[in-house]
Amino acid sequence: MESLLGTLSLALGSAWTSGINLYATVTVLGLLQKFGAAKLPMGLTALDSWWVIGIAGFLFLVEFFADKIPYIDSVWDVIHTFIRIPAGAIVAYAATSEIDPTISVIATLLGGGLALSSHGTKAALRATANLSPEPFSNWILSLVEDFIAIVGTLLAVLAPVLIMIVLGVFLIFFVWFVPKVFRAIRRLFSAARSFFAGEGFKEAAEKAG
């Protein structure tokens, strides 16, 4: 049972953090496996390749800076809607691929759902912050997100009970926040379309809201 709990916490916890920052999640998992701080399930052992760690680390740095630039961060989130969510499901599947197929399928579905909810919450908060005239709230949110992604991944591997509690608290918050998420995501996609069409992102977001 303890082994099952550890596997599920890793699967669901890392899927959740993938929705916040996929590249930080992959980098941390790879480094933990590479330096023997954790033994990942067989489906995730490929993450300890220096190629995987290097590419994920580089993309994490790119995201670190892109995520600090107002409006660019929201466009980045729109693009990563199609990356983080399926990646979260894939991470959950890879982590549970050696156990009962029924549990693996359920974990994959839950992992995709958690990645969707964390990504949606992140994108909604950032879209709202971008409507403020100052950049500091945006920077603070970005740093908090980076911290949550890294620490959350560590907890998913090293503290299974604690990460499950964190996920439970997050889901309670998400149930309350979900209407705001859907409104913000709709506004975000509308503003991104306008941005690529040459209009101002902030004006388009305010119009869509």
Stockholm file with secondary structure:
# STOCKHOLM 1.0

chainA/1-209         MESLLGTLSLALGSAWTSGINLYATVTVLGLLQKFGAAKLPMGLTALDSWWVIGIAGFLFLVEFFADKIPYIDSVWDVIHTFIRIPAGAIVAYAATSEIDPTISVIATLLGGGLALSSHGTKAALRATANLSPEPFSNWILSLVEDFIAIVGTLLAVLAPVLIMIVLGVFLIFFVWFVPKVFRAIRRLFSAARSFFAGEGFKEAAEKAG
#=GR chainA/1-209 SS CHHHHHHHHHHHHHHHHHHHHHHHHHHHHHHHHHTTSCCCCGGGGGGGSHHHHHHHHHHHHHHHHHTTSTTHHHHHHHHHHHHHHHHHHHHHHHHHTTSCHHHHHHHHHHHHHHHHHHHHHHHHHHHHHTTSSCSHHHHHHHHHHHHHHHHHHHHHHHCHHHHHHHHHHHHHHHHHHHHHHHHHHHHHHHHHHHHHTTSCHHHHHHHHC
#=GC SS_cons         CHHHHHHHHHHHHHHHHHHHHHHHHHHHHHHHHHTTSCCCCGGGGGGGSHHHHHHHHHHHHHHHHHTTSTTHHHHHHHHHHHHHHHHHHHHHHHHHTTSCHHHHHHHHHHHHHHHHHHHHHHHHHHHHHTTSSCSHHHHHHHHHHHHHHHHHHHHHHHCHHHHHHHHHHHHHHHHHHHHHHHHHHHHHHHHHHHHHTTSCHHHHHHHHC
//
